[in-house]
Amino acid sequence: MARISSGLATIVAATVLFVIPNPSIAGDKVADILAKVDANLTKVEDQSYDGNIEVIKEGKTTKSLKFKVKLKGLAMKLVRFTAPGDVRGMTILTTAQGHMYIYLPSYKRVRRVAAHVRNQGFMGTDLSPEDMGTAALSTGWGGEIEREDEVAWVLNLRPKPGNETTFSKVRVTVLKKYSGVSRLEYFSAKGYIIKTQDRDAWKTFGAITLPTRFEIQDLRTGSKTVMHLLDCQVNTGIPESAFTKRAIMRQH
């Protein structure tokens, strides 16, 4: 009987280990998925595109903005607003070191974006400086797979040490077809979903395939912001020197 019990215990233990994934293995798979997402973006040396933003409240467009973006690798990003006139020249810079800065034409100064305001909407939109400035997920987030099917992975990501986000968690849907993110759900420090971002209208530019339409909803206010990316160009030879505080001062 002891032998039978021992064998049964072994089978049960093996079954439990099979059903409940090893956290380190699950974490490695998440890291691999995020690495695929980042690798898709780094198939080209640099990207540049124009874009527009519309803020929609109660079914009506209440604000429209236009901007230009330069992106090199995953860390360096420059977003410069071109219209309307009251925001023309405002620039958000993310450096290779992960620091985020904003240039305000009215003050003619570059200021570092504090961690506690990175996730707040700005200029009357539902977009935050973090939304506009962050490209990579693998460097600042880790977590586990919530579910998987033939179309996508759904990941629960939490900030790594040093990540200055104020979100406690982000649930991310990654489409296998594109190795790209199609949906993000942002959680507050109290564990509530406060904002969502859906991405669609995927298009291929050179070696990369990107979403060109982004819909951001603030679940606290009911406001919606829609962003379109237009006229994407790749491998135009943007130098690293374009992504410095001095460079954005020289542009104005």
DAJONOR-V239915 format. One record per pair of residues at least 24 apart in sequence whose ideal C-beta (glycine too) atoms are under 8 Angstrom apart, sorted by the first residue. I is the first residue (numbers start at 0). J is the second residue. Records with the same first field share a line. If there is no record, write none. Layout:
# DAJONOR-V239915
I->J ; J
This chain:
# DAJONOR-V239915
22->143
25->143 ; 144
26->141 ; 142 ; 143
28->144
29->141 ; 142 ; 143 ; 144 ; 154 ; 156
30->137 ; 141
32->144 ; 152 ; 154 ; 173
33->136 ; 137 ; 140 ; 154
34->137
35->173 ; 178
36->136 ; 137 ; 173 ; 178 ; 179 ; 180
37->73 ; 135 ; 136 ; 137
38->178
39->177 ; 178 ; 179 ; 207 ; 208
40->73 ; 134 ; 135 ; 207
41->72 ; 73
42->205 ; 206 ; 207
43->204 ; 205 ; 206 ; 207 ; 233 ; 234
44->71 ; 72 ; 233 ; 234 ; 236 ; 237
45->69 ; 70 ; 71 ; 72 ; 233 ; 234 ; 235 ; 236 ; 237
46->70 ; 71 ; 204 ; 207 ; 231 ; 232 ; 233
47->231 ; 232 ; 233 ; 235 ; 237
48->228 ; 229 ; 230 ; 231 ; 232
49->228 ; 229 ; 230
50->226 ; 227 ; 228 ; 229
51->226 ; 227 ; 229
52->124 ; 126 ; 224 ; 225 ; 226
53->224 ; 225 ; 226
54->123 ; 124 ; 125 ; 222 ; 223 ; 224
55->222 ; 223 ; 224 ; 225
56->221 ; 222 ; 223
61->123
62->122 ; 123 ; 124
64->122 ; 124
68->228
69->237 ; 241 ; 242
70->134
71->237 ; 239 ; 241 ; 242
73->134 ; 135 ; 138
74->134 ; 135 ; 138
75->239 ; 242
76->132 ; 133 ; 134 ; 242
77->241 ; 242 ; 247
78->131 ; 132
79->247 ; 250
80->122
86->122
88->250 ; 251
89->122
90->247 ; 250 ; 251
91->128 ; 131 ; 132
92->132 ; 242 ; 243 ; 244 ; 247
93->132 ; 133 ; 134 ; 242
94->242 ; 243
95->239 ; 242
97->138 ; 139
99->128 ; 129 ; 132
100->244 ; 247
101->128
102->247 ; 248 ; 251
104->251
107->251
109->244 ; 247 ; 248
114->163 ; 164 ; 165
115->165
117->163 ; 164 ; 165
118->164 ; 165 ; 166 ; 185
120->217
124->215 ; 224
125->194 ; 215 ; 216 ; 217 ; 220 ; 222 ; 223 ; 224
126->215 ; 224 ; 226
129->164
130->196 ; 215
136->171 ; 180
139->164
140->169
142->168
145->170
149->175
150->174 ; 175 ; 176
151->175 ; 181
177->201 ; 208
179->208 ; 209 ; 210
180->210
181->210
192->218
193->217 ; 218 ; 219
194->218
200->227
202->231
204->231 ; 232 ; 233
205->233 ; 234
206->233
207->233
